[in-house]
């Protein structure tokens, strides 16, 4: 609550405390789960937690897509595959979309948000940079510049956080419902 009650001012990629001695806060969020990533409890979850070099809170947000939106996306991917016949990614995405619709599997938008705190802004910045670099092969993180206060909604009781409406690096990654147990993997 003190974060949202004016106890903090927004910096470019962090929240600055109004009270002396209170911690600085930064929120990072994924905008892509990289292709070929293998997820289970040990990676990235246990690894992420065991590498924590200070206070850290994780939030995994999953929003089910309506079936009609999935069907429209499938049509778009099929068209992309037709106009880009030599693009293996387009063909793979189209095949996965067809399989998902045929199997009746639900599709979700998924995003991981990480909240870090530290009494030193320099140390907080270094921790955020280490997190981004440590997972660059599996997770693409955004520092959410100018969106820090909005990003706090991922750590609240708000059912549908608004973040994601302002930039491409605020997007969710798409996963099938059958993959959710792996994505949440023990959290």
C-alpha positions in Angstrom: 0.0 0.0 0.0 2.6 2.7 0.8 3.9 2.2 -2.8 0.6 3.3 -4.3 -0.2 5.9 -1.6 2.3 8.5 -2.8 5.2 7.2 -0.7 7.2 6.8 -4.0 7.9 8.9 -7.1 8.4 7.4 -10.4 11.9 7.5 -11.9 12.7 6.2 -15.4 13.0 2.5 -14.5 12.5 2.6 -10.7 10.4 4.1 -7.9 12.2 6.5 -5.6 11.1 6.6 -1.9 9.9 9.8 -0.3 11.0 8.7 3.1 14.8 8.6 3.9 16.0 5.1 4.3 13.1 3.4 2.6 14.1 1.1 -0.3 14.1 1.9 -4.0 11.8 -0.4 -6.0 12.0 -1.6 -9.6 9.7 -3.9 -11.5 10.8 -5.9 -14.6 8.4 -8.0 -16.7 8.9 -10.5 -19.5 7.7 -9.7 -22.9 8.9 -12.9 -24.6 9.5 -16.5 -23.5 12.2 -17.4 -26.0 11.8 -20.3 -28.5 13.3 -23.6 -27.5 13.2 -22.8 -23.8 12.6 -25.7 -21.5 10.8 -25.0 -18.3 10.4 -27.0 -15.1 10.6 -26.4 -11.4 14.4 -26.2 -11.4 14.7 -23.8 -14.3 13.9 -21.0 -14.3 11.9 -20.9 -11.0 14.3 -22.5 -8.5 17.2 -21.0 -10.3 15.6 -17.5 -10.2 14.8 -17.8 -6.5 18.2 -19.2 -5.6 20.1 -16.5 -7.5 18.2 -13.8 -5.6 20.8 -11.3 -4.3 18.3 -9.3 -2.3 14.6 -8.9 -1.7 12.6 -10.2 -4.7 8.9 -10.9 -5.3 7.6 -12.9 -8.3 4.2 -12.6 -10.0 3.1 -14.9 -12.8 0.1 -13.5 -14.6 -2.0 -15.8 -16.9 -5.0 -14.5 -18.8 -7.2 -17.0 -20.8 -7.8 -15.8 -24.4 -11.4 -16.2 -25.7 -11.8 -18.9 -28.3 -12.8 -16.4 -31.0 -9.5 -14.5 -30.5 -7.6 -17.7 -30.8 -9.4 -18.6 -34.0 -8.7 -15.1 -35.5 -5.0 -15.4 -34.5 -4.9 -18.8 -36.2 -6.2 -17.4 -39.4 -3.6 -14.6 -39.2 -0.8 -17.1 -38.7 -2.1 -19.2 -41.6 -2.0 -16.2 -43.8 1.5 -15.3 -42.6 2.6 -18.8 -43.5 1.1 -18.5 -47.0 2.8 -15.2 -47.8 6.1 -16.3 -46.2 6.5 -19.9 -47.3 10.2 -20.0 -46.6 9.9 -18.8 -43.0 10.1 -21.8 -40.8 8.9 -19.8 -37.8 5.7 -18.8 -39.6 5.0 -22.4 -40.6 5.7 -23.7 -37.0 3.4 -21.0 -35.4 0.6 -21.8 -37.9 0.9 -25.5 -37.2 0.8 -24.9 -33.4 -2.2 -22.7 -33.8 -4.0 -25.3 -35.8 -3.1 -28.0 -33.3 -4.3 -25.9 -30.4 -7.7 -25.1 -32.0 -8.2 -28.8 -33.0 -7.3 -30.1 -29.6 -9.6 -27.7 -27.9 -6.7 -26.6 -25.6 -7.1 -23.2 -24.0 -4.6 -20.5 -24.9 -3.3 -18.1 -22.3 -1.3 -14.9 -22.3 1.5 -15.3 -19.8 3.8 -12.8 -18.2 6.3 -13.0 -15.3 6.9 -9.8 -13.3 9.7 -9.4 -10.8 9.8 -6.8 -8.1 13.2 -5.9 -6.6 13.9 -3.6 -3.7 17.2 -2.2 -2.3 18.3 0.8 -0.2 20.9 1.7 -2.8 19.7 2.8 -6.3 23.1 1.8 -7.8 22.9 -1.7 -6.3 19.2 -2.1 -7.4 20.2 -1.1 -10.9 23.0 -3.7 -10.9 20.7 -6.4 -9.6 18.1 -5.7 -12.3 20.9 -5.7 -15.0 22.2 -9.1 -13.7 18.7 -10.6 -13.8 18.1 -9.4 -17.4 21.5 -10.8 -18.5 21.3 -14.1 -16.6 18.1 -15.1 -18.3 18.5 -13.5 -21.8 18.6 -16.9 -23.5 15.1 -17.9 -22.1 13.3 -14.8 -21.0 13.2 -11.3 -22.5 12.7 -8.8 -19.7 11.7 -5.2 -20.0 12.8 -2.6 -17.4 9.3 -1.0 -18.0 10.6 2.6 -18.3 8.0 5.1 -17.3 5.6 2.3 -16.3 6.8 1.4 -12.8 3.8 2.6 -10.9 1.5 0.8 -13.3 3.5 -2.4 -13.0 2.8 -2.6 -9.3 -0.7 -3.8 -10.2 0.9 -7.2 -10.8 1.6 -7.4 -7.1 -1.9 -6.4 -6.0 -5.4 -7.8 -5.8 -6.3 -6.2 -9.2 -7.7 -8.9 -11.4 -6.6 -7.5 -14.8 -3.5 -5.3 -14.5 -3.5 -2.5 -17.1 0.1 -2.8 -18.0 0.6 -3.8 -21.6 -1.5 -1.2 -23.3 1.3 1.3 -24.0 4.2 -0.5 -25.7 5.4 -3.6 -27.5 7.7 -4.6 -24.6 4.7 -4.7 -22.3 3.2 -7.7 -24.2 2.4 -11.1 -22.8 3.7 -14.4 -24.2 1.2 -16.9 -25.4 1.1 -20.5 -24.0 -1.3 -23.4 -24.2 -3.4 -24.3 -21.2 -1.7 -27.7 -21.0 1.6 -25.9 -20.5 0.4 -23.8 -17.5 1.4 -26.5 -14.9 4.9 -26.3 -16.2 4.9 -22.5 -16.3 3.7 -22.2 -12.7 5.9 -25.2 -11.8 5.6 -25.1 -8.0 5.2 -21.4 -7.5 
